Amino acid sequence: MPKSYTGSVATDQALAGFTGGAVSTIFLHPLDLIKTRFQVNANQAAPRFGGTVRSFQQIYRSEGFRHGLYRGLTPNFAGATVSWGLYFYLYAGIKANMPVDPATGRLGPTQHMVASMLGGALTAVVTNPLWVIKTRMCTTKKVTPGAYQSLVGGLASLTRTEGLSGLYRGIVPALFGVSHGAIQFMAYEQLKYWRQEVKKNRWEKQFLEEVRGKASVPISDAAVGGETSHVAGLGMDAKTFEKLRETRLLEKKHDWETLSTVEYLCMAASSKVTATVATYPYQVLRSRLQMMGSGQNGEPVYAGVMDCIRKIRRAEGILGFYKGVAPNVIRVLPGTCITFLVYETVSAWCRNHARYDLDD
């Protein structure tokens, strides 16, 4: 029977995701800003080695800490917290309504991917306006004419000048990016499942050895054939043995379902790197489409996704689609580790301080 602190497992997950997104965004925003500026820079043919450190120093010297490295923090914070919170809420809710595998009592990798894609698509639609403002604030200086000065002011200006189409610039590559979250969470859930199974199997082996040590006649691994063995002078047939095993499994379940901090960090980092390498170009496309128009009369530089792909390929080559990947990896590795660590910690806190027992 699942336990909940708020009365809803999905709400517990949303709270955990919101907190994780908030913490990682506050600490790592400068790297996000540098990554975004690299992504929209069409003049540089390819990322340069050491560019992240040089950009950090240049922005700090010319624009300062608050108005430079932390410009665009508000929309980034709003976008990250709403995205993570809403995503985990939808992800948990969708999974709860999926049928589990009768043999394992768990969802399979395909179901995790489907739940992640559905949750990601809905989250992308809700939060896209926040990411447009974040991109435009991160790619302009505070003193740039026409630059947005705040999240609310930016939303008002964007709605007034560009309407609904402005609010949803970059939504197509953002929806492509749903595959990023799907790959990441499928990998994360599978890695977590594999690790839990290893710990479970190790405990079962220890349990079997313990029972064998007390038995006058060794008990087989499967306790087959209904044969009776004697433990502490009492007869134990296969059915009794299995009942004891299941009882002990329930007693020890917490031990293998709760992984260590290092295990969570390794799985979060591995799943994030896998997803990033596989899907990074969509982030470049989204940033290019969301940036403020710099063509004639302030018109957008790119007419659409395909036009953006053609222009980047022609002018910048394949590496153009990987601009900003270095600061992105530097940012997402600790960011993902922080987010998932906080997420798992808050989730565990909600379970351990549960005020409600929910029906399965």
Secondary structure, 3 states (H helix, E strand, C coil): CCEECCCCHHHHHHHHHHHHHHHHHHHHHHHHHHHHHHHHCCCCCCCCCCHHHHHHHHHHHHHCHHHHHCCCHHHHHHHHHHHHHHHHHHHHHHHHCCCCCCCCCCCCHHHHHHHHHHHHHHHHHHHHHHHHHHHHHHCCCCCCCCCCCCHHHHHHHHHHHHHHHHHCCCHHHHHHCHHHHHHHHHHHHHHHHHHHHHHHHHHHHHHHHHHHHHECCCCCCCCHHHCCEEECCEEECHHHHHHHHHHHHHHHHHHHHCCCHHHHHHHHHHHHHHHHHHHCHHHHHHHHHHCCCCCHHHCCCCCCHHHHHHHHHHHHCHHHHHCCHHHHHHHHHHHHHHHHHHHHHHHHHHHHCCCEECCC
